């Protein structure tokens, strides 16, 4: 029996759910940084925040779908578990890396915004 379709059926929903969860967390908690970066301009901060989330979804879901082809034939439950652990582990590492990259960018932008002279 070929378990490839079963593996896809498990992998894709978990990947999408993880991506949505991380994106919502970044969206909700990143807003305050963006408002600060944009000197209290909430409409601009919210707009940029939404654009960042769209890019986040595109990169992560795109990667997940793109790498489906690399799974190959899966002929046992053991291979299902092994492939899922490799694929989901990669997605989790990518999501974590993107999270820390976003934090790094936010802190750099925030520091730059604090150092700017804002006219009164």
N, C-alpha and C positions, 0 to 999 in steps of 0.2 A: 504494500500500500504506500502511496506517495502522500506525505504529510505537508507538502509545500503550501497548498491552499489553506490548510488549517493554520500554519505558521503565519502566513500573510494576514489571515483573519484575526489573529491575536496581536500581531505586531503593529499593524496600522492603527487600530483603535487605541491601544496603549500609547503609542507615539503621539497621536493627535491629542489625547487627553492630557498627557504630560506637557505638551507644547502649549495648550490652552491654559493650563494651570499656571505655568511659569509666566506666560504672557500677561495674564490677568494680575498676577502678583507684581510684575514689573510695572505694568500700567498704573495700578493703584498706588504703589509706593514710590514710583519714580516721578510722579506728578509734582510733588513738593520741590524736588530738585529743579525741575524744569521751570516752575514758577519763579524760583529764586534766580535761576540763570537768566531768565527773561525779565528780571526786575519787576515782578508782580504782574506782568502781562498774561493773565490767565487764559484768554482766548488763544494766544499764540502758543503758550505752553501746552494747552490741551490739543491743539492741532498737531504740533510736533510729536506729542506723545502718541497720538493715534497713528501717525505716519510710521513711527518707530515700531509699533505693534504690527502693522501690516508687513513691514520688512521682516520682522522676527518670524511671523507666520510663514511667509514665503520661503525664507531660507530653511527653516526647520522641516516644514512639511515637504518642501521640494527635495531636500536631502533624503528624507525618509522614503519618499516614493522613488527617487532616483536609484537608491541602493537596493531596492527590491530585487532587481535583476541579478545581483551578485549572490543571492542566497543559494541558487542551484537546487539540485534535487535533494529532498529531505525524505528519508525512507524509514525513519523510526522516531519514536517518542523521544529517545535520547537526543537525536539530532535536532528535534524541535526545540528542546530545552537549550541545547548548546547554541543554536543559531539565534534564538531569542535573547539569550544572555549576551551574546556578542553584539547584536544589533541594538538592543535596548540600552546596553552599557554605553555604546558609542553615542546614541542619542542623548542620554543623560549627561555624558561628558561634554557634548557640544552645547547643550542647554546651560550647563554650569559655566562653561567657558564664555558663552555669550552674556550670561548674567554678570560675570566679573568684568568682562569688557565694557558692558554698559555702565557698571558702577565706576570704572576707571574713567570713562568718558565724562560721565556726569560730574564726578569730583573735579576733573580738570576744567571743565566748562564753568563749574561753580566757582572755583578759585580764580579763574580768569575774570568772571563777572564781578567778583568781589574786589578785584584789583582795578577795575575800570572806574573812571570818574564819571559818576552819573550826574548830569545837570539837574538842578533843583527846579 
